[in-house]
Amino acid sequence: MTSRSLFFNLLKEDVKQRLWSVALTFILFFFALPVGVALTVGDKFNDELSRRNLLASVEKWMSFQNGYLVAIIILLSLIMAVTSFSYLHSRQKVDFYHSIPVNRKNLFWANYFNGIFIVIASYAINLIFSYGVAAVNGILTPEIAGIGIKSFCLFMLHYFLLYSVTVVAMMLTGNILVGILGTLVFEFYGSSVFAVLELCYQHFFNTSYSGSKSLFTLMLNKTSPLFLFMANVEEMRPGRSVEGVALRIVVVCVITVILALLSFLLYKKRGSEAAGKAMAFHISMPIIRIPIVILASLSGSLFFWLVHSTLGWAVFGLICGLLLSHCAIEIIYHFDFRKLFCNWKQMILCGVLAAAVFSSFRYDIFGYDRYVPAKDSIKHVGISFRNTNDWINYGEIIAPEDDMSDFEWRYMSSDDYLFNHMELKDIEPVLTLVKESIKAMKENPRFDRELQPMEDGGQYTRFYSFSVKYTLKNGKTIYRTYDIPRALLSQEIVQIYENPEFRQAVYPILTQTIDNTAGVKVGKGGQMSIVSLDRNGTDKAMTDKLLLTYQEELTNLKVDTMQKENPIASIQFITKQQAELTKLKSDTNNKWEYNYIIEKGYYPIYPSFVKTLDLLREYNIDVDSWNDLSQIKEINVDKIQFNKIETTTEEKDSTYLTITDPEEIKQVMNAATLEEYSSMNPFTDSEYASYIFSAVTFSGGNRIEIQYTIPRNKLPDFLKNELQDIIRDKEAVFH
């Protein structure tokens, strides 16, 4: 009983010693919670918005995603930990506190828990005030009360974590400023290491994978308490899986307990004479300094390499980072310039280790780029070709979390989507491409992954890029990105593209069901037409038949056909969610709302899709007019795109080459592709430069211009001659 009374007396006395921090804590929570709720309520009433929107707004303010509360928690974790143990950094205060007839164990825990109790009490009191504000305005619902309590628990849990990190830093140091610097090291060092390693990985390894699955990227928020807190704020949103949230809570609890026990152990080992020194434990000095100096040296070498890409500059950067970081830390440790090189052997060791890490990336010492899993160890693979599927809208429609939110489109990169949906059992073509890429890298290890300069014939030296996900039989996954300097069409790529497993993963439309399809639209040159829309159930049979027919023809589309043809139109199979959003947009009389979601999901129609085209004709779509060249009255080619010399002001009236001869128009159009569909066919002549022109038609007295592209190697002879004459004339004028 006496011990308990003594403990609470210590708590009370500690509060008296730092009333300013208590007042600051209370004021911060007061303005963030009750005042914030009152402002939210006041604004909503003034704007006369609905009660549902008001409730949603207050719920959002009270939630774990409140950015103001996040900032307050981070700030208070530093302030309260520093003020709880600031006496350890003053020799007079240490002597006074340790002369009190109180067990040091009780003294530590009294100060430790007081830094927690003050924040808990301030938050809880102001949370109650917030409930009072909500109740007075008649909006205190069980949902708001529940969100407030849940957020309180999550914020306090993460506050314990950040607070304990700073307490450990205070135990290790003997100076307040050095203790704050130590906190910054603990909060940011781990993430900084992985950020620098990620930069080395992406820059030096030719096969480095830049997607979200990179090991270094995944470790960024797992090696920093602060970044872990920020990641949890995002991941613990409403609607996330209970298992994932529970795991994150357990991890935070375990780390917090470990840090609390570690800080107590350090407190017990800490001597009174440590007050006033930079570091409380001599043994901790190299343990802290060496990793920092290695990272600074590696960062310096990498920085100058990125600027000039020469070994000499990399060495210069390493030396600069080495000397600056080592000397700065020694000055902090000893407060004496004469101690700059008292540990010169350790400094040299740091430089050697940093050089070893840099060299391991620069020269791929461990054979990262050369590694390919053994064929018999691979269960299946996924492959994603760069820039060939950008026109496909990978992602999903996300319903609003509350009444204040809207429907959103959650975008997925092509890599993420394909690697989640593709499992190719036929791995031989993929491994062949990989081996060709590795062979090419040996011959030219630093080739450009994009297009090389264009040759005189108009042909690019193109490097074809693709990413691969290897799933091994032991459950391990490996990601790589490769480049091969070859033509787009090859036997292996044909085999991959014609693999049903590949095609079904690439085109989400092939897995769309008739139950989830509510209508069909077709597009041509920016003009959209509704084929069917299942408003009353009358168009359902039409929609289903079109979907199944299109899926069949897209599945059976051969690469040879894609090489010879280009899309002539596009088709969209409207999902039920898109139909619901269309109706919602109509009901709210908002012409543009949700358009960016409703208009997603168009796929190409090729001339060889005979069954689909026949069905569209049956449903009164004027398909035959799509290829009716007689409707095109003129073609306008912008001269600027093939002129090597800019057009002068006096020549602005003649910047277009106009073609009106029907036979010449036919020659151009037979080799042209609609610009909006030019990216839909991965087997076009993409290694050649293309020119853009507009085809002009007239409908109902209106002039309509549609953009087309034509590869340079397919220009009709008459157009080639005219372009050459224009270029020669321009060069003559400017010479």
Secondary structure, 3 states (H helix, E strand, C coil): CHHHHHHHHHHHHHHHHCHHHHHHHHHHHHHHCHHHHHHHHHHHHHHCCCHHHHHHHHHHHHCCCCHHHHHHHHHHHHHHHHHHCHHHHCHHHHHHHHHCCCCHHHHHHHHHHHHHHHHHHHHHHHHHHHHHHHHHCCCCCHHHHHHHHHHHHHHHHHHHHHHHHHHHHHHHECCHHHHHHHHHHHHHHHHHHHHHHHHHHHHHCCCCCCCCCCHHHHHHHHCCHHHHHHHHHHHCCCCCCHHHHHHHHHHHHHHHHHHHHHHHHHHHHCCHHHCCCCECCCCHHHHHHHHHHHHHHHHHHHHHHHHHCCHHHHHHHHHHHHHHHHHHHHHHHHCCHHHCCCCHHHHHHHHHHHHHHHHHHHCCCCCCCCCCCCHHHEEEEEEEECCCCCCCCCEEEECCCCCCCCCEEEECCHHHHHHHHCCECCCHHHHHHHHHHHHHHHHCCCCCCCCCCCCCCCECCCCEEEEEEEEECCCCEEEEEEEECCCCCCHHHHHHHCCHHHHHHHCHHHHCCHHHEEEEEEEECCEEEEEEECCCCCCHHHHHHHHHHHHHHHHCCCHHHHHHCCCCEEEEEEEHHHHHHHHHHHHCCCCCCCHHHHCCCEEEECCCCHHHHHHHHHCCCCHHHHHCHHHCCEEEEEHHHCCCCCCCHHHHHHCEEEECCHHHHHHHHHCCEEHHHCCCCCCCCCCECEEEEEEEEEECCEEEEEEEEEEHHHCCHHHHHHHHHHHHHHHHHHC
